[in-house]
Amino acid sequence: MKKIILGLLSAALIFSVISCGSKPAPEEETVPEAPEVIEEIEEVEEAVEETVEEIEAVDNTFALASADSARNKALESGADKAEPDLFKSIDSLYNKIKQKADNGEDVSADCADLAKRYEALRQYISAKEAKEKVDQTNLGNLSQKLYDEGLAALNKTEELFADPSATGAELLNEATTASVSFNSVLAVVYKQLAKDARTAAFEAKKSADSVKAGVAQKEKYAEGVKLFKKGDADYSTQRPDLAYEDYNASKDIFLALYNDIAEKRAAAQAAIEAAKKRVAESQSYAEQADAEAPISEKIAGIEDEDTVLLEEDNYADPEEAEAELDATLEEASLVDQAKGAANNLLNAVEDAK
């Protein structure tokens, strides 16, 4: 090709020189001497040869940029840390290719192959990570066929990485198959996990409702509801992994609310029972004291027929009492109220002795 271009350009320039040299002068026709024409032709040939060499010089800029881009993507995905040995081996090839480019060789094909190797490494790591997550759930059998296809492709990828004759295209094909297969299995697994987590979150909400968590701790309860609804939205938009996380977070909030409020209610109930017991004991003691040493004189204001020592309890149903509490009142305040009521009863009994 170089010789053809050189020949054509030389011929054109020679013709041009001869034509210019043979142009008739206005007064008399002159013909350039042969040696001068030959010298001009030699100079033209040298110039043409230099021009052709510049035209034929290889430009590897785009090819190297493509390889650099693939390498950067691998770095951004953490490939150099996840698979340091494989990354170094591909980098070794990259350095050799850059040396060839510096020597003026065409490395377009080499760079294309190298880019596929870097991408194959990314897909290989993705496949391994997805497989690990699936194996942790022990639910790979939900899509056994895809799991088996992914495992076969993953094993083949590892064989190709160890084979010096393997091409980047072969590596990328197997690694991509492994990645797509295992990530598809993982999606199926997450859908099942999300469904189970939703059921658990719903049951936890029912438990929280049983202790009136929406009244006792309104803001926290609302947060649990919001996460539950977000899980539904993520699941409907084909993001079961996020839905799984949302449902679990919602469940944790509802269970925490239930346990906290139930514990406080148990403490309040225990305080009330203890107060009742002390009142009963005090009443028994007062009856015994009255029998042994009855009060002979009437005490004004106490033994009157219409005297009311304590206000009448209007709460026949505890649920109705809870409904009348302020919306921001937490169950902890019930303990204090119960203790206060018990102390009032004891004081009244002591006064009555």
C-alpha positions in Angstrom: 0.0 0.0 0.0 2.8 2.3 0.9 4.6 1.7 -2.4 1.4 2.3 -4.4 0.7 5.6 -2.6 4.4 6.6 -3.1 4.3 5.8 -6.8 1.1 7.7 -7.4 2.2 10.8 -5.6 5.6 10.7 -7.2 4.2 10.3 -10.7 1.8 13.2 -10.0 4.5 15.5 -8.7 6.9 14.6 -11.5 4.3 15.4 -14.1 3.6 18.6 -12.3 7.2 19.6 -12.2 7.8 18.7 -15.8 4.7 20.5 -16.9 5.7 23.7 -15.0 9.2 23.4 -16.3 8.1 23.0 -20.0 5.6 25.9 -19.9 6.4 28.2 -22.8 7.8 31.7 -21.9 6.3 34.7 -23.4 9.4 35.4 -25.6 11.3 32.1 -26.0 10.9 28.5 -24.9 13.3 27.1 -22.4 13.8 23.6 -21.2 15.2 22.9 -17.7 18.3 20.9 -17.6 17.8 17.2 -16.8 20.0 17.2 -13.6 17.9 19.9 -12.0 14.7 18.1 -12.8 16.1 14.9 -11.3 17.1 16.7 -8.1 13.7 18.1 -7.7 12.1 14.7 -8.3 14.3 13.2 -5.5 13.3 15.9 -3.1 9.7 15.3 -3.9 10.0 11.6 -3.4 11.6 12.1 0.0 8.8 14.5 1.0 6.2 12.0 -0.2 7.8 9.2 1.7 7.7 11.2 4.9 4.1 12.1 4.3 3.1 8.5 3.7 4.9 7.4 6.9 3.0 10.0 8.9 -0.3 8.9 7.3 0.5 5.2 8.1 1.5 6.0 11.8 -0.9 4.1 14.1 -3.2 6.2 16.4 -4.0 4.0 19.5 -5.6 6.8 21.4 -9.2 5.6 21.1 -8.2 1.9 21.7 -6.3 2.7 24.9 -9.1 5.0 26.1 -11.5 2.1 25.8 -9.2 -0.2 27.8 -8.8 2.6 30.5 -12.5 3.0 30.8 -13.0 -0.8 31.4 -10.2 -0.8 33.9 -11.7 2.2 35.8 -15.1 0.5 36.0 -13.4 -2.6 37.5 -11.6 -0.4 40.0 -14.8 1.4 41.0 -16.5 -1.9 41.6 -13.7 -3.0 44.0 -12.4 -5.7 41.7 -8.8 -5.0 42.7 -9.7 -5.8 46.4 -12.2 -8.6 45.8 -9.9 -10.5 43.4 -6.4 -8.9 43.6 -4.6 -11.7 41.9 -6.9 -11.8 38.9 -6.8 -8.0 38.6 -3.0 -8.0 38.7 -2.8 -10.6 36.0 -5.0 -8.5 33.7 -3.0 -5.4 34.6 0.1 -7.2 33.5 -1.4 -7.7 30.0 -2.4 -4.0 30.0 1.2 -2.9 30.7 2.5 -5.1 27.8 -0.1 -3.6 25.5 0.8 0.0 26.4 4.5 -0.9 25.6 3.4 -2.1 22.2 1.5 1.1 21.6 4.6 3.2 22.6 6.5 1.3 19.9 4.0 2.4 17.3 2.2 -1.0 16.9 -1.5 -1.2 16.3 -3.1 -2.4 19.6 -6.8 -2.0 18.7 -7.5 -5.7 18.9 -5.5 -6.2 22.1 -7.3 -3.4 23.8 -10.7 -4.7 22.8 -9.8 -8.1 24.3 -8.4 -6.4 27.4 -11.6 -4.5 28.0 -13.6 -7.7 27.8 -11.3 -9.2 30.5 -11.8 -6.4 32.9 -15.6 -6.6 32.4 -15.5 -10.4 32.8 -13.8 -9.9 36.1 -16.6 -7.5 37.2 -19.3 -10.0 36.2 -17.4 -12.9 37.8 -17.3 -11.0 41.2 -21.0 -10.1 40.9 -21.9 -13.8 40.3 -19.9 -14.9 43.3 -21.5 -12.3 45.6 -25.0 -13.2 44.4 -24.3 -16.9 44.9 -23.1 -16.3 48.4 -26.3 -14.4 49.4 -28.4 -17.2 47.9 -26.5 -19.9 49.8 -26.9 -18.0 53.1 -30.7 -18.3 52.7 -30.7 -21.9 51.8 -33.4 -21.1 49.2 -31.5 -21.7 46.0 -33.9 -24.6 45.3 -36.6 -22.0 44.6 -35.0 -21.7 41.1 -32.8 -24.8 40.9 -32.4 -24.8 37.1 -31.0 -21.2 37.1 -28.8 -22.0 40.1 -27.3 -25.0 38.3 -26.7 -22.9 35.1 -25.0 -20.2 37.1 -22.8 -22.7 39.0 -21.7 -24.3 35.7 -20.9 -20.9 34.2 -19.0 -19.8 37.3 -16.8 -22.9 37.3 -16.1 -22.5 33.6 -15.1 -18.9 34.2 -12.6 -19.9 36.8 -11.1 -22.5 34.4 -10.8 -19.8 31.7 -9.1 -17.4 34.0 -6.5 -20.1 34.6 -6.1 -20.8 30.9 -3.5 -18.5 29.2 -5.0 -19.2 25.7 -8.5 -18.2 26.7 -9.8 -15.0 25.0 -11.5 -12.1 26.6 -14.7 -12.8 24.7 -14.8 -16.4 26.1 -14.3 -15.1 29.6 -16.9 -12.4 29.3 -19.5 -14.8 27.9 -19.2 -17.3 30.8 -18.9 -14.7 33.5 -22.0 -12.8 32.3 -24.0 -16.1 32.2 -23.0 -16.8 35.8 -23.8 -13.3 36.9 -27.2 -13.1 35.2 -28.2 -16.6 36.5 -27.3 -16.1 40.2 -28.7 -12.6 40.3 -32.0 -13.9 38.8 -32.1 -16.6 41.5 -31.4 -14.0 44.1 -34.4 -11.9 42.9 -36.6 -15.0 43.3 -35.2 -15.6 46.8 -35.7 -12.0 47.9 -39.4 -12.1 46.7 -40.0 -15.0 49.0 -38.1 -13.4 51.9 -40.0 -10.2 51.4 -43.4 -12.0 51.6 -42.3 -13.8 54.7 -41.0 -10.6 56.3 -44.3 -8.8 55.4 -46.3 -11.5 57.2 -44.1 -11.2 60.3 -44.3 -7.4 60.2 -48.1 -7.6 60.0 -48.3 -9.9 63.0 -46.0 -7.6 64.9 -48.3 -4.7 64.1 -51.3 -6.7 65.5 -49.3 -7.2 68.7 -48.5 -3.5 68.9 -52.2 -2.7 68.3 -53.2 -5.0 71.2 -51.4 -2.7 73.7 -52.6 0.5 72.0 -49.2 1.4 70.7 -50.7 3.9 68.4 -51.9 5.9 71.4 -49.0 5.3 73.8 -46.1 6.0 71.3 -47.8 7.6 68.4 -44.7 8.8 66.5 -42.8 5.5 66.7 -45.9 3.6 65.7 -46.4 5.9 62.7 -42.7 5.2 61.7 -43.4 1.5 61.7 -46.5 2.0 59.5 -44.6 4.2 57.1 -41.9 1.5 56.6 -44.5 -1.1 56.1 -46.1 0.9 53.3 -42.7 1.6 51.8 -42.1 -2.1 51.7 -45.3 -2.6 49.7 -44.2 0.2 47.3 -40.7 -1.3 46.8 -42.2 -4.8 46.2 -44.6 -3.5 43.6 -41.7 -1.8 41.7 -39.7 -5.0 41.5 -37.3 -4.2 44.3 -37.9 -7.1 46.6 -34.5 -6.7 48.3 -35.4 -3.2 49.5 -38.9 -4.4 50.4 -37.4 -7.2 52.5 -35.3 -4.6 54.4 -38.3 -2.3 54.9 -40.6 -5.0 56.3 -37.9 -6.2 58.7 -37.4 -2.7 60.0 -41.1 -2.2 60.4 -41.4 -5.5 62.2 -38.6 -4.5 64.6 -40.4 -1.3 65.5 -43.7 -2.9 66.2 -42.2 -5.6 68.3 -40.1 -3.1 70.3 -43.3 -1.1 70.9 -45.2 -4.1 72.0 -42.5 -5.3 74.4 -41.9 -1.9 75.9 -45.6 -1.1 76.5 -46.4 -4.6 77.7 -43.6 -4.4 80.2 -44.8 -1.0 81.5 -48.3 -2.3 81.7 -47.2 -5.4 83.7 -45.3 -3.1 86.1 -48.4 -0.9 86.5 -50.6 -3.9 87.1 -48.1 -5.2 89.7 -48.1 -1.9 91.5 -51.9 -1.8 91.5 -52.1 -5.4 92.9 -49.5 -4.6 95.5 -51.5 -1.5 96.6 -54.7 -3.5 96.8 -53.0 -6.0 99.0 -51.7 -3.4 101.3 -55.2 -1.8 101.5 -56.7 -5.1 102.3 -54.1 -5.8 105.0 -54.7 -2.3 106.4 -58.4 -2.8 106.4 -58.0 -6.2 108.2 -55.8 -4.5 110.8 -58.4 -1.7 111.3 -61.1 -4.2 111.8 -59.0 -6.1 114.3 -58.1 -2.9 116.2 -61.8 -1.8 116.3 -62.8 -5.2 117.7 -60.1 -5.0 120.4 -60.3 -1.3 121.2 -63.4 0.2 119.6 -63.7 3.9 119.4 -66.4 4.9 121.9 -66.8 8.5 120.8 -68.2 9.6 117.5 -65.7 11.4 115.2 -67.3 14.3 113.5 -67.2 14.2 109.8 -66.2 10.6 109.5 -69.0 8.6 110.9 -71.7 10.8 109.4 -74.0 8.8 107.2 -73.4 10.9 104.0 -69.6 11.2 104.4 -67.5 10.2 101.4 -63.8 9.6 102.2 -62.7 8.9 98.6 -64.1 9.8 95.2 -66.0 7.1 93.5 -64.1 5.1 90.8 -66.0 5.8 87.6 -63.8 3.4 85.5 -65.7 0.1 85.1 -63.6 -1.0 82.1 -59.8 -0.5 81.8 -60.1 -0.2 78.0 -62.4 2.8 78.4 -60.0 4.3 80.9 -57.2 4.0 78.4 -59.2 5.6 75.6 -59.7 8.6 77.8 -56.0 9.2 78.4 -54.3 12.0 76.5 -52.9 10.8 73.2 -49.3 11.7 74.3 -49.6 10.0 77.6 -47.3 7.0 77.8 -47.9 3.9 79.8 -45.2 4.9 82.3 -47.5 7.6 83.7 -50.0 4.9 84.6 -47.5 3.5 87.1 -47.2 6.8 88.8 -51.0 7.3 88.9 -51.5 3.8 90.4 -48.9 4.4 93.1 -50.5 7.8 93.9 -53.9 6.2 94.3 -52.5 3.4 96.5 -50.8 6.0 98.8 -54.1 8.0 99.1 -55.9 4.8 100.2 -53.3 4.0 102.8 -53.3 7.6 104.1 -57.1 7.5 104.4 -56.9 4.2 106.3 -54.3 5.6 108.7 -56.4 8.7 109.3 -59.4 6.5 110.1 -57.6 4.5 112.8 
